[in-house]
Amino acid sequence: MISDFLMSGRKVVFLGTALWMFISPLSAQSHVVRVGTVVDETVHSSSLVGNLLGDSPDRSVTVYLPPGYKGQSSRYPVVYLLHGFLANNRSWTESDWANVPKTMDALIAAGKVRSMIVVMPDGANKLGGSFYTNSVTTGNWEDFITRDLVRYIDNKYRTVPHASSRGIAGHSMGGYGAIKIAIKHPQIFGAVYALSACCMEWGGGMSPSNPAWNKTMTFRSLSDVVAARDYISRSEFNFQNAEVSRDFFALAALSMSAAWSPDPARPPFFADLLVEGSGDARTISAMHVAQWSVNMPVAMFGQYRSNLKQLVAIAFDVGKQDEYPEIPTGAHDFDAGLTSNGIRHQFDEYDGTHNSRIGERLESRVFPFFSRALK
């Protein structure tokens, strides 16, 4: 700005501006919001090499660096933020419901959160979502997050490379992934926040009586999956539309099957569906129940109670009007399990649906939570 004034010859205006800045430096600075930096990375993951779906092991990752990162030697806590089903890392920066860089810039400028790095990996695949689970079909996504990605970020950026300074969060499928990964890896992540986490336990949507299974069983090729995804996208994820809700669950059920009951002998999706048969004759096999159950956080208390106690902070929330009733039920049951096991945590309900108020929750709850919890 100074050089512009000098070149224009508007010396009187410049001197007046300079004098005003000299007299009131704090007032001038109060109107300036310092901006962080967004870096697009490609992270090669050995954990995803050879997955049967043929998805690339080179994953897109968006990294937010706080204002002042460049030119300093400070180290920062890190929040890993996982997106939901049919989304990707860009959803956190380019959607109309959340803009993480702008939110973080404003919170830091207002002194509401400390400076933190936010890492947003792409967890999508050809079926719509990885569920951040190790699978021969989809690849070892849990290992990608906990090993490959964390190692890459710690090696390249000035992080505080300890679990007590590393948090993980996510929405829907990402909320599920965040909770499950934190439960299993407290030596990597010290704090977790889940927004509207899916798949916490068995629910009515997984029942053989759910008519959405009819749609799942019509998928014969990846082109069928693409067509269903395009339809949902064109409909702007309007879950009040019965067909959109049906197709969304149909795709999610196929993706969960690839993650939780993979079968290398069953192309093209290399997965055993949870249900078998058709119509009223559909059933669920005991083997598939066992495969899916071990991936549900509500069932993990007995095996991972000591891990849960190692976490510095646990928080999660859910919308009272979530379109999928098993999601609020799962959150309440997880809350009850944590309480009965004497594990401190925060659980909040808000007025809203599955996808509403995400940006608001990031601003008012998620990032302030990590700012308090992480060292």
ZAMARGU-4260 file (C-alpha; in steps of 0.2 Angstrom, whole numbers, plus 5000, padded with zeros to 4 digits):
<rodrens>
0) 5000/5000/5000 | 5014/5012/5004 | 5023/5009/4987 | 5006/5013/4978 | 5005/5029/4987
5) 5022/5034/4983 | 5021/5030/4965 | 5005/5039/4963 | 5012/5055/4970 | 4998/5057/4983
10) 5010/5062/4996 | 4997/5072/5007 | 4986/5057/5008 | 5000/5045/5011 | 5007/5056/5025
15) 4990/5057/5033 | 4988/5039/5032 | 5005/5036/5040 | 5001/5048/5054 | 4985/5040/5058
20) 4994/5023/5058 | 5007/5030/5069 | 4994/5037/5082 | 4983/5022/5082 | 4992/5006/5077
25) 4981/4994/5088 | 4965/5001/5079 | 4973/4998/5062 | 4978/4981/5066 | 4962/4976/5073
30) 4954/4976/5056 | 4967/4965/5048 | 4964/4946/5049 | 4980/4937/5045 | 4977/4923/5033
35) 4984/4905/5034 | 4991/4895/5020 | 4983/4880/5011 | 4994/4867/5004 | 4989/4853/4992
40) 4999/4838/4994 | 5000/4821/4986 | 5005/4807/4999 | 5010/4790/4992 | 5004/4776/5004
45) 5012/4759/5004 | 4997/4754/5014 | 4985/4756/4999 | 4996/4748/4986 | 4988/4733/4978
50) 4970/4736/4984 | 4958/4726/4973 | 4948/4740/4968 | 4963/4748/4959 | 4962/4764/4968
55) 4978/4775/4967 | 4989/4774/4982 | 4994/4792/4979 | 4981/4802/4989 | 4977/4820/4989
60) 4979/4829/5005 | 4974/4847/5010 | 4985/4855/5023 | 4980/4871/5032 | 4995/4880/5040
65) 4991/4894/5052 | 4995/4912/5050 | 5014/4915/5054 | 5019/4898/5050 | 5031/4903/5037
70) 5047/4912/5044 | 5045/4905/5061 | 5052/4890/5070 | 5037/4886/5081 | 5030/4869/5082
75) 5011/4866/5081 | 4998/4854/5087 | 4989/4845/5072 | 4971/4840/5069 | 4967/4827/5056
80) 4950/4830/5049 | 4941/4815/5040 | 4927/4818/5028 | 4911/4809/5025 | 4904/4796/5013
85) 4903/4803/4994 | 4914/4818/4999 | 4933/4821/4998 | 4946/4832/5005 | 4940/4847/4995
90) 4923/4846/5004 | 4932/4855/5019 | 4938/4870/5009 | 4926/4872/4994 | 4909/4867/5000
95) 4895/4879/5005 | 4893/4871/5022 | 4911/4872/5028 | 4927/4882/5025 | 4940/4876/5037
100) 4954/4889/5032 | 4942/4904/5034 | 4935/4897/5050 | 4953/4894/5057 | 4959/4911/5052
105) 4944/4920/5060 | 4946/4909/5076 | 4964/4912/5078 | 4962/4931/5074 | 4949/4932/5088
110) 4960/4923/5100 | 4947/4909/5102 | 4959/4895/5097 | 4978/4893/5097 | 4987/4891/5080
115) 4985/4873/5074 | 4989/4863/5058 | 4974/4855/5050 | 4976/4840/5039 | 4962/4834/5028
120) 4965/4818/5018 | 4955/4811/5003 | 4947/4795/5010 | 4936/4792/4995 | 4937/4777/4983
125) 4928/4770/4968 | 4913/4765/4979 | 4911/4781/4987 | 4921/4779/5004 | 4934/4769/5012
130) 4927/4769/5030 | 4945/4771/5035 | 4946/4753/5038 | 4960/4740/5033 | 4953/4729/5019
135) 4961/4719/5005 | 4948/4726/4994 | 4949/4744/4998 | 4967/4745/5005 | 4973/4747/5022
140) 4965/4764/5026 | 4968/4763/5045 | 4986/4761/5042 | 4987/4775/5029 | 4980/4787/5042
145) 4989/4781/5057 | 5006/4777/5049 | 5009/4784/5032 | 5000/4801/5033 | 5006/4805/5051
150) 5024/4800/5047 | 5023/4811/5031 | 5016/4826/5040 | 5028/4825/5055 | 5043/4824/5043
155) 5038/4838/5032 | 5030/4851/5044 | 5034/4858/5061 | 5022/4848/5071 | 5023/4843/5089
160) 5025/4824/5085 | 5017/4817/5101 | 4999/4809/5103 | 4995/4823/5116 | 4997/4836/5103
165) 4988/4826/5089 | 4969/4825/5087 | 4957/4817/5075 | 4940/4822/5070 | 4927/4819/5056
170) 4909/4819/5050 | 4898/4805/5047 | 4909/4791/5039 | 4923/4802/5045 | 4917/4803/5063
175) 4916/4784/5063 | 4933/4783/5057 | 4940/4796/5069 | 4932/4787/5084 | 4938/4769/5079
180) 4955/4775/5075 | 4957/4784/5091 | 4951/4769/5101 | 4963/4758/5093 | 4978/4770/5092
185) 4979/4781/5108 | 4998/4781/5105 | 4995/4791/5089 | 4980/4802/5093 | 4977/4809/5110
190) 4960/4817/5107 | 4945/4814/5096 | 4929/4823/5091 | 4916/4815/5080 | 4902/4824/5071
195) 4886/4814/5068 | 4896/4798/5067 | 4888/4783/5058 | 4890/4765/5060 | 4893/4765/5079
200) 4882/4749/5081 | 4869/4739/5073 | 4854/4748/5067 | 4838/4746/5058 | 4846/4752/5042
205) 4857/4737/5041 | 4842/4725/5043 | 4837/4713/5029 | 4820/4722/5029 | 4827/4738/5023
210) 4821/4740/5005 | 4838/4749/5000 | 4846/4732/4999 | 4836/4729/4983 | 4845/4744/4975
215) 4862/4737/4982 | 4859/4720/4974 | 4856/4728/4957 | 4874/4735/4956 | 4883/4724/4943
220) 4898/4736/4938 | 4907/4752/4943 | 4896/4761/4930 | 4881/4757/4940 | 4889/4764/4956
225) 4894/4780/4946 | 4876/4782/4940 | 4869/4781/4958 | 4883/4793/4964 | 4879/4806/4950
230) 4860/4805/4954 | 4863/4809/4972 | 4875/4823/4968 | 4862/4831/4956 | 4849/4830/4969
235) 4861/4839/4981 | 4861/4826/4994 | 4842/4829/4998 | 4839/4815/5011 | 4821/4821/5012
240) 4819/4813/4995 | 4816/4794/4997 | 4825/4789/4982 | 4841/4799/4987 | 4840/4792/5004
245) 4838/4774/4997 | 4852/4776/4984 | 4864/4784/4997 | 4862/4769/5009 | 4863/4757/4995
250) 4880/4764/4990 | 4885/4765/5008 | 4881/4747/5011 | 4891/4741/4996 | 4906/4752/5003
255) 4904/4745/5020 | 4904/4727/5013 | 4920/4730/5004 | 4928/4737/5020 | 4921/4725/5033
260) 4917/4709/5023 | 4930/4709/5008 | 4930/4694/4997 | 4944/4693/4984 | 4935/4679/4975
265) 4920/4690/4971 | 4923/4703/4957 | 4919/4716/4952 | 4917/4723/4970 | 4927/4710/4979
270) 4915/4710/4994 | 4902/4699/5002 | 4886/4709/5005 | 4879/4708/5023 | 4863/4701/5017
275) 4859/4686/5006 | 4844/4681/4996 | 4830/4692/4989 | 4814/4700/4995 | 4806/4693/5011
280) 4819/4679/5010 | 4834/4690/5014 | 4845/4684/5028 | 4861/4689/5037 | 4874/4676/5039
285) 4882/4673/5056 | 4900/4675/5048 | 4895/4692/5041 | 4888/4698/5058 | 4904/4694/5066
290) 4915/4703/5053 | 4904/4719/5054 | 4902/4718/5073 | 4921/4720/5076 | 4921/4736/5067
295) 4908/4745/5077 | 4914/4756/5091 | 4900/4752/5104 | 4906/4734/5104 | 4924/4739/5107
300) 4922/4743/5126 | 4927/4726/5132 | 4943/4725/5121 | 4949/4743/5121 | 4943/4750/5138
305) 4961/4754/5143 | 4964/4762/5126 | 4949/4774/5129 | 4956/4779/5146 | 4973/4784/5138
310) 4964/4797/5127 | 4966/4815/5134 | 4949/4820/5128 | 4934/4813/5119 | 4919/4822/5112
315) 4905/4819/5100 | 4889/4827/5094 | 4873/4822/5084 | 4858/4830/5077 | 4841/4827/5085
320) 4833/4827/5068 | 4846/4815/5059 | 4838/4807/5044 | 4845/4790/5050 | 4838/4786/5067
325) 4852/4773/5071 | 4865/4788/5071 | 4857/4797/5087 | 4854/4780/5095 | 4872/4774/5092
330) 4878/4791/5099 | 4867/4788/5115 | 4873/4771/5117 | 4891/4776/5115 | 4889/4789/5128
335) 4881/4776/5140 | 4895/4764/5137 | 4908/4778/5141 | 4899/4783/5156 | 4897/4765/5163
340) 4916/4762/5160 | 4921/4778/5170 | 4928/4787/5154 | 4927/4806/5154 | 4919/4813/5138
345) 4908/4826/5131 | 4892/4822/5122 | 4881/4836/5114 | 4864/4835/5104 | 4859/4850/5093
350) 4844/4854/5083 | 4847/4849/5066 | 4849/4835/5053 | 4864/4824/5048 | 4872/4837/5037
355) 4866/4854/5045 | 4876/4866/5054 | 4893/4857/5051 | 4903/4874/5048 | 4895/4881/5064
360) 4900/4866/5074 | 4918/4866/5068 | 4919/4884/5073 | 4910/4884/5090 | 4914/4866/5096
365) 4927/4856/5086 | 4942/4868/5084 | 4940/4876/5102 | 4939/4858/5109 | 4956/4853/5101
370) 4963/4870/5106 | 4960/4866/5124 | 4964/4847/5123 | 4980/4847/5113 | 4997/4852/5121
</rodrens>
